[in-house]
Amino acid sequence: MHLKKWRGALVLCMAAILALSLAPPSADLPTTGWDKSNHMLGFAALAVLAHWAWPGRTVLAMLGLLAFGGLIEILQSLTPYRQADFADLVADGAGLLIGEGLARLLVWWRPSWRATVQGTHP
């Protein structure tokens, strides 16, 4: 997959997380059953996508995604049915660390996968 496709997937995932984060609470929304694990799972997915979308820019990408998590908390505080929670931002950060660790583990486990993912594999 080429970088543009990874970046597109990252933007789509960010949009989905933003929409779910700002939607009124409902039993119909997907959930892991625990709010903090929802944050960790979502931001772990973002971290994996960002790792492939911007190879070599991990720190900048993770800081940007953490800022995105902060923005979500600010936006939630402006809704009548959601609230900002610093613990959610901590869970976002934990998810980013887990996701980045997973992405690095995939490269360690299958070094040839990096070239395939970036679209440079013959």
C-alpha positions as CSV (number, residue, x, y, z in Angstrom):
1,M,0.0,0.0,0.0
2,H,1.4,3.4,-0.9
3,L,1.9,6.2,1.6
4,K,-1.2,8.1,0.2
5,K,-3.4,5.1,0.9
6,W,-2.1,4.8,4.4
7,R,-2.6,8.5,5.0
8,G,-6.1,8.2,3.6
9,A,-6.9,5.3,5.9
10,L,-5.5,7.4,8.8
11,V,-7.8,10.3,8.0
12,L,-10.8,8.1,7.7
13,C,-10.0,6.4,11.0
14,M,-9.6,9.9,12.6
15,A,-12.9,11.0,11.2
16,A,-14.6,7.9,12.5
17,I,-13.1,8.3,16.0
18,L,-14.1,12.0,16.0
19,A,-17.7,11.2,15.0
20,L,-18.0,8.4,17.6
21,S,-16.5,10.7,20.3
22,L,-18.9,13.5,19.6
23,A,-22.1,11.4,19.0
24,P,-24.6,11.4,21.8
25,P,-24.1,8.3,24.1
26,S,-26.2,5.4,22.8
27,A,-26.3,1.7,23.2
28,D,-26.0,1.4,19.4
29,L,-22.4,2.8,19.4
30,P,-19.6,0.2,19.1
31,T,-17.8,-0.3,22.4
32,T,-15.4,-2.6,24.2
33,G,-17.5,-2.2,27.3
34,W,-15.0,0.1,29.1
35,D,-14.6,3.8,28.0
36,K,-10.8,3.8,28.6
37,S,-10.3,0.7,26.5
38,N,-12.3,2.3,23.7
39,H,-9.8,5.2,23.8
40,M,-6.8,2.9,23.9
41,L,-8.1,0.7,21.0
42,G,-9.0,3.7,18.8
43,F,-5.7,5.4,19.4
44,A,-3.7,2.2,19.0
45,A,-5.2,1.9,15.5
46,L,-4.4,5.5,14.7
47,A,-0.8,4.9,15.9
48,V,-0.3,1.8,13.6
49,L,-1.7,3.7,10.6
50,A,0.4,6.8,11.4
51,H,3.5,4.6,11.7
52,W,3.0,3.5,8.1
53,A,1.6,6.8,6.8
54,W,4.6,8.8,7.9
55,P,7.6,6.5,8.3
56,G,10.5,8.1,10.1
57,R,8.3,10.7,11.7
58,T,7.0,8.7,14.6
59,V,7.4,11.3,17.4
60,L,5.8,14.1,15.4
61,A,2.9,11.8,14.3
62,M,2.3,10.6,17.9
63,L,2.4,14.2,19.2
64,G,-0.1,15.2,16.6
65,L,-2.4,12.3,17.4
66,L,-2.2,13.1,21.1
67,A,-3.1,16.7,20.3
68,F,-6.0,15.3,18.3
69,G,-7.1,13.4,21.4
70,G,-6.9,16.7,23.3
71,L,-9.0,18.4,20.7
72,I,-11.7,15.7,21.1
73,E,-11.8,16.3,24.8
74,I,-12.2,20.1,24.3
75,L,-15.0,19.5,21.7
76,Q,-16.7,17.0,24.1
77,S,-16.7,19.6,26.8
78,L,-18.7,21.9,24.4
79,T,-21.5,19.3,24.0
80,P,-24.5,19.0,26.4
81,Y,-24.1,15.2,26.5
82,R,-20.4,14.6,26.7
83,Q,-17.7,15.8,29.1
84,A,-13.9,16.3,28.9
85,D,-11.9,13.8,31.0
86,F,-8.1,14.0,31.5
87,A,-8.1,10.2,32.1
88,D,-9.4,9.8,28.5
89,L,-6.3,11.7,27.2
90,V,-4.1,9.4,29.3
91,A,-5.8,6.4,27.7
92,D,-5.3,7.9,24.3
93,G,-1.6,8.2,25.0
94,A,-1.4,4.6,26.3
95,G,-3.1,3.5,23.1
96,L,-0.6,5.4,21.0
97,L,2.3,3.7,22.8
98,I,0.6,0.3,22.4
99,G,0.0,0.9,18.7
100,E,3.5,2.2,18.0
101,G,4.9,-0.8,19.8
102,L,2.7,-3.1,17.7
103,A,3.8,-1.5,14.5
104,R,7.5,-1.9,15.5
105,L,6.9,-5.5,16.5
106,L,5.4,-6.2,13.1
107,V,8.5,-4.8,11.4
108,W,10.8,-6.8,13.7
109,W,8.8,-10.0,13.1
110,R,8.5,-9.5,9.3
111,P,11.2,-7.1,8.1
112,S,10.1,-7.6,4.5
113,W,6.6,-6.3,5.4
114,R,7.8,-2.7,5.6
115,A,8.6,-2.6,1.8
116,T,5.3,-4.3,1.0
117,V,3.3,-1.8,3.1
118,Q,5.1,1.2,1.6
119,G,4.5,-0.1,-1.9
120,T,8.2,-0.5,-2.7
121,H,8.2,-4.3,-2.8
122,P,8.8,-5.8,-6.3
